[in-house]
Amino acid sequence: LLQERQIQLLCRRNTGVGADGILSGPVFENEKIKVRIFNPDGSEAERSGNGIRIFSKYLKDAGYVKEKCYELWTKAGSVQVEFLDEDASHMKVDMGYAAFGADSIHAVGFEGDMINESVFFCDNFYNITCVSMGNPHAVCFVDDWATVANSLFDDPSDKRLATFDINRIGAFYESHPLFPEKTNVEFACVGPDGIAMRVYERGCGETPACGTGACAVGVAALLTNRRGRENDVLLPGGTLHIVWEKDGRVTMTGPAVEVFEGAIDL
């Protein structure tokens, strides 16, 4: 089993392999296929939407899974994966049920659902909607970038999602006293092509994409009356198609691509 320090060294960009996380497995137990998911700081994550697709492609390519559909177990429970092509480069994942009560995201000081709750930061209030996809997410929609504090941009004359200092405000929300177990943080805005978002991941910082974060954003968009149940969520690393089904389950459709393979001594 990988140790915390080994995970940190492997994930380092300049002196290690470089990664936004480590997927450890497969573990076969009682006819279940399990994976453990670790953040770059060594902490264990309950679930990862991108990780599920990545690991599923590995299992298919390595011959561990031969069926078109299979079940993968994470710390937060099982998900159903359907391969949409022969080379496992595109798949649909049933991510399970979304939850948005304070208890589901381990928030303190609140009872009931946390939808459009105001939290003060940097001379302004930001409305956050909290969603659990097996792991916690705090989603903030920005409808007017002109209202965001100038200090969160290198150039206050160019205020938009792409120029926003998400690392500063993301770190604030990640470790806010509201979230004693920390949280993933998403900032998003609705556009003509779907929902654009950026994410600050718990125990990691900003990443190009986050599958569970995209699911949380899709759910939060409906909860705050910004979009319907089906959306393309546009991330810097690519686009995911998210559907919040009427029965409460969330499906995520997107790609997985092998970048390289190698071996390393531990």
N, C-alpha and C positions, 0 to 999 in steps of 0.2 A: 504494500500500500504506500502510495506517495505521501511524503511528509510535507508539512506546511512550507518549510524552507525550500524543499525541492520544487514545489509548485511555483513559488515566487521566482526562483532562479530560472526555471524553464520559460516563464511568461515574460521575462525581461526582454525588451526590444534589442538592446545593444550587446548584451553579453549572454543571452539565452536564445532559445528558438524564437521567442516573441509570440505572444498570444493574448487574447482577451479572456482566456479560461482554459481549463483542462477537463477533458472527458475521460473518465477512468472506467474501463470495462472491456468487453462485456462480462457480467457476472451472471451465471446460470444457477438459478435457485428455485426449486419446486416448480419446474417447467416455466419459470418466468425469466425474461431477459431484462437485466437491470444495468443502469449506468449511474455513476456518481459524477457530479458536476462541481467543479471547484473554480472560484474566482481567482484572479491574479494575486490577491493578497493572502491566499491560502484558505480562506473561509469557504465553506460548502454551501452551494446554492440549492434551493429546492427544485428548481426547474429552469430550463432554458429552451425557448422556442427554436432559436437558430441551432443550438446544440443538439436538439432532437433530430432536426433534419440532417445535420452533419453526421451524427452518429449512425443514423439510419442508412445513409448512403454508404458509410464504411461497412456496416453489417451486411448490406446487400452485395457490395463489391467483393467482400471477403468470403462470401458464401455462407455466413451464419444464418441469413434469412433468405428463403427461396420463394415465399409466398408474396402475392401482390399486396396483401394487408397483414399487418402484424401488430402486436401490443408491446410497448416498451414501458418499463417501470422506472420512475425517478423517485427522488425523496418525497415529492408531493403526490405520488400516486401514479397511475398508469395513463398513457395516451395511446390513441389508435392512429397508426400511420398507414396511408395508402400511397403506393408508388404509382405515379401517373405515366411513366414511360419505362422502357426496357433498361436503360442505363442508370435508373434511380437518380436522375438529375433534377427531377421535379416531383413534388409530393404534396399531398394534402394531409394535414394533421388535425385530428379532433383533440383539442387542448383541454376539454372538460368544461366545467361550469365556472363562470365569472362570479366573483363575490365582491361586495363593496361596503360591507359593514365595518365599523371600526375594529371589531374583534377579529375579523378575517385578515386584517393587515397589521394587527398587533399595535394599533394606535392607542395612545393614552389621552385621557381628558375629553374623549368624545364618546357618545353613545349613538347607536343606529348608523345609518348610511352617512358617508362623508362625500357629499356631492357639492361642488362649488363652495367649499369652505375657504374663507379668507385667511391667509397667513402673511404677515408683514415681513418684508425684506428690502433693504436698500431704498428707503424712502417711498415704498409703494406696497400696496396689498396685491397679492396674487391669489386667484381662486384655484384651488386644487381639488381634483376629484380622485379619490383613492379606489383602486381596483386590485383585487387579488386574482392572479392567474396560477395559483399555487405558490407564487412568490409575490411580494408587495410592490405596488407601483403608485406613485403620486403623479397625476397628469395635470398639466396646466395648459389651457388653450389661451393663446394670445390673439385677440381679434384686431387690435390696433397697436402696432409696434411703436408708434409715436408716444404711447403712454408709458413705455418701459424706460427705466432710469438711464440717463446718458452714460453713467459710469459702467454700464454693462456692455458697452461697445467701444472699440478702439476709435471709431469714427462716428460720432453721434449724428452726423448728417446722412449716414447709411445704416438705418435701423431695419433689420429683417432677421429671419430665422438663421440664415447662413452666417451672419456676422455677430450673432449674439454670444456673449461669454457664458456658455452653459456650464463650464467647469466651475466657475465661481459660485453661481447660484445653485448648481446641482449639488456641490459639496455641502452647501448650507442645508438644503432640504434633506439630503441623504442622512445626515446626522442630527436632524432637528429633534428636540426633546419629545415631539409628538411620536417619533418612531424609535423607540429604544432598541429595536432590532435592525434599524436602518431601513432604507427603502430605495428602490430604483426611481429615477426622476425623468419624466418626459415633458418636453415643451413642444407644442404642436400648433398648427394653424390650418384652417380649411381653405382649399383653393379649388380651381376649376377641374383639376385632374385627380382630386382626392384629398387626403390629409397628409401634409408634410410634417415630419417630426424629427427631433434629435433627442438622444437619450444619454443620460448620465447613469451608468450602471453601478449598483451597490458593490463596493469592494473592487472597483475597476476604474471608474472615470468614464469619460465619453467614449463610446464605441460607434462604429459605422452603422450598426444595425442591432436590433434586439427583437426577437420574435414574440416573447411574452409582452414586451413593451408595446409592440404594434397591436397585439390583441387588446391590451388595456386601453390604448388610445381609441381603438374602434368602439369599444364598449362605452368609454367616457364620452365619445362624440354623440352617441344616442342618448345617454343619460342627461346630457346638457343641451339636448335639442338642436345640435349642430348638423348632424347627418343621420342617415337611416341605418339599417342593420348591416348593409353590405358596402364595403369600402376598399379601395386601393390605398394602402398606407405607404407613403414615399419616404424612404430613409436614405441617408447619404450612400449606404452600401447596396441599395436596390429597393425593389418594390415587393410588398407582400399583400396578398388578397385576404382580407379578414371579413368573416361573416359571424355576427352574433345571432345565432339561431333563436327561434321563438321559444324553444324549450330551455334556453339559458346556456346552452353549450356554445363554445366558440371554435370555429375552424380557421385554420391558417394554411394558405396555399403559397408555396414558393420554391425556390431552387436550392440545390446544394452542389458544389463543385469542388473536386479535389484539386488542391493547389500544388502540393508536393508530398513526398514521403521520405522518411529517413530513419536513422537509428541514433540513439544517444546513450552513453553510459551514465548510470545514476549511482 
